[in-house]
Structure formats: structure tokens, C-alpha cells
Amino acid sequence: MRREIDESGPRSGRFLTAESSVLPRGTVLIVDDEASVRLSLRSILEDIYRVLEAEDGHKALQVLGTETVDLVLLDQRMPGATGLDVLEQIKALDPTIVVVLATAVRDLKTVVEAMKRGAYDYITKPFDVDDVLLLVGRALEKRALERQVLCLRSELTPAATDRSNSFSGIIGRHSEMAKIYQRISHVAVAPTTVLITGESGTGKELIARAIHNLSPRSAQPFVAFNIAAYPETLIDAELFGYERGAFTGATIRKAGKFELAHGGTVFLDEIGSLRPDLQTKLLRVLQERQIERLGALHPTSVDIRIVAATNADLRKASKEGVFREDLYYRLNVVEIHVPPLRERRDDIPLLVEHFVGKFSRECNKTVRGVSKGARDLLSRYDWPGNIRELENVIQRAVVLADGPVLQLQDFPLEVAMPQAGARLTEETGLPLKEACEQFERQYVLRVLDQMRWNVSKAARVLGVHRNTIVTKLTAWGLHRPGSQADRAEVS
């Protein structure tokens, strides 16, 4: 039975559930131009929380300037500035304040815009008493959790923070990564759907796991599913499951990923690869929280949070009719964009140190670092495959390393000598002389790479004197990796 707040006057606020009776205390600011609404909300909350009031956005900002407030219940429609405008000002004043938007009509565009501007959630009028208590309680739990995270961070030494990072193994201290950590903290404890965007290999799944691990669902399953890794004909059965006899070979009933993640989080990677008919089914999951197994007669309810990721431009795809526009807006309530590694080069040394230590332990090697020259070169390389490519390159180098320090010759030619130029193809269109010179340079460098830059061995393979190779390297402006200048330091 719904119990609603009558906006004509106050009602008893003593509808405490077992959950709300143990919630942390905090300060709630009610912002609404109608005195009856403020009085009704006060009667519900004041036995549990400290309650403040403001009749418009201007007064609310004045209160926030003098009081420590944990949660703002903000009306959308008020004289003067709208709730969305006031929300933006509140977040500019203190990004950690939790804001819940109150609306008279459930307008999806307004809700999406509020989430993008930093709102924790929304609630519609007339208010349900239990909904108010539950929402305020959860919002203040979020606030308490963020304070706890900040407290734990302050107790860590800088070195420990750099090496481990408390966000599920995510490594980086670039300013853009700091924004991502803050966004993760904000969305983790909310029930919001999240869309993670960025190039392949940037670590989108790690961010999804961090959101799950910091959320109230952390004790429940985290189920990851890469849509692009499965044949289109199998995706429906894998996600939604099937009943016995649904198709040839279906000898038992099988639960899909959504059912397996009940109570937890489903991470849908490469969401842009989802075929149109399954986009429609996913939209229903987001709207109704129900799934239908293949061959089932009735839908099944699921309690899941969906986090999706893509390296495609879904906005463009939706405009072109390739991706459902309504599904795009359902997924993109909160977006977290992960920058490519080339845009946060300061983090490359941290990642190199991490992967060297990781693979040295796994491979039982004694590699402890990289030379200065190699470190500088790794930081200059553009890493088109991002962190995944860097990880693979470091793993290969550690496995093949002869000594405790990785040198330039321990890395692939395309990384160690990017100036060697692109591979010669029939479309190059160079004059014969230049094409021959380019091929010669590429061939010599490949042989040197295979011979671990032993010039004498490479000369024997090429059938020339070693001085010929030295002369050519000098003419090309290249030096032998691992020379005296390159061996100077270990990071």
C-alpha cells in the first residue's frame, strides 16, 4: 500500500523500516517554493536527520555557504532559477554534496540531464513516504562511503597510492584519471546505468569492476560479456538464456548472463555490436527489469545494474539509424570517457613499473626495471593499442630478457625504432631508387632486431662487412639500442 505525502499539510514521519532505522545521520536541505511541501518533508525526516529549508535556489546557496549539508532535496520547478541550474551551482560549490531532484512529472530528458549534471537520483510528486526514507537513506550512505574512501586515501603513503591505487587495480595519476576516480565514486553507490567510452585497450572493464566493487552490490556477482566476441546467433541465448526444447540441442534449461548476475552487475562490452532486435530486448530489460528466456511463456524479473562500454560513437550511430536512439539515452545516463594512453603519457612509467613487477613475479625472473633510454622511448611511443599493447610488449620483454634491466633491444622494432617508417607496400608510389632505399633500411633493421642487435651476426646474415651496417645506421641517423648512453639509468 502506497503512503503518499499530502502536499496540503504535514503527516506523521514515523514510518521507519528496519533499514532506515540504522542509517547514518546527516543534514538534509529541502529546497521548494511551496511551504506545505517543505513542512511535509520535514515531518518525515526530522526524527532521523537534521533538516534545513530554503524557498528558492538563491536562498539554498546562501544556506550552503554557511552550513555543512550532506543531501539536497531540490525541486525542479521554482520561481527564478530552475532546479537544473541550481544543481549545477551546488556541484560547482561542493561536488561531494548529494542532490536528489524532485519533479512533478517524470520527464526522461530532464532526468537524464540532471544525472549528467551530477544528480544522485530523482523522485516524483506526490511523494511516497517510504520512497523518501529509502532514497534519503541510500543517498546519505553514498555520502558516508565517499568520506570513508577519502579517509582511507589520506592514510595511504604516496608511494602506496601510486603503486596500488584503490580503484580495482586502475593505475594512473594524470588529471583526467583523477576525474574518472571522482566520477566512479559518485556513480558507484547510485543505481544509475553507466556508459564507458574510449578506444580499445584503455581499461574500460577495470572501470566497470571498480564501479561494482564500490557499490552496494559488491557482494553479488559481476558478470562481464563481450558482445563482439560471440557469433550473433549465440548472443540471444547467452544473454537471456533458454528453456529446454527452445531449439535443437537445448536439452536443459540454461540461465543467461542477466539471470546469473541477479543482485549484481552486468558489464556489456562492445555494446555497439549488438544487433537491432537484441537492442529492443535490452531496452525492455532496462525499462522493466524483466527478461524472457528463449522458449519461455512468461518473463522473469531480474535485479541487475547494467554498465556498458563501447569504442564506437553511439551518438553518431543512433543518428544514422544503426543503434536505437532510445536505447542510447537509456545507457548514457552517466558517461565515463577513458582517454587513450597517448593523452596521459605521464602514466606510462607507472604502468611500465607495474607490468615489469607483475611479469617478473609470474615468470620467476629477476627483472627489476628499464634503462633510461628505454623508459624515455616507451613514453614517446603513441601506443595505438593503449594499455593492452603496453602490457603485451612488457610481458614479451620480461620473458626474453637476459639481464635485470630491460634495454631498447628488448623491445619490438616498431616500438624501439618507430622512425624506421611504415612497411613498404605496392600503394606507396615511390620512385624506384627511394623504394629500394626504404626496403633496404627496413630489411636491415629487421635482421638487426632478429639478431638482438648483434652487428657482427647481422652482417653475416646480410653478407656484408659489419662496418657497412654501422655506416648505414649513421647515414640513417639511427644508433644501436643498448649503447653506452642508453644503459645509464634504471627507472
PyMOL commands that set and color helices and strands:
alter all, ss='L'
color gray80, all
select helices_A, chain A and resi 20-22+35-45+57-66+83-93+108-116+129-155+158-164+175-188+204-213+227-229+232-240+257-260+271-273+276-288+314-319+325-331+341-343+345-362+372-380+386-400+408-410+413-416+418-420+432-450+455-462+466-475+484-487
alter helices_A, ss='H'
color red, helices_A
select strands_A, chain A and resi 27-31+50-54+71-75+98-103+121-124+194-197+222-226+241-242+254-255+265-269+290-291+300-301+305-310+334-337+369-370+405-406
alter strands_A, ss='S'
color yellow, strands_A
deselect
rebuild
show_as cartoon
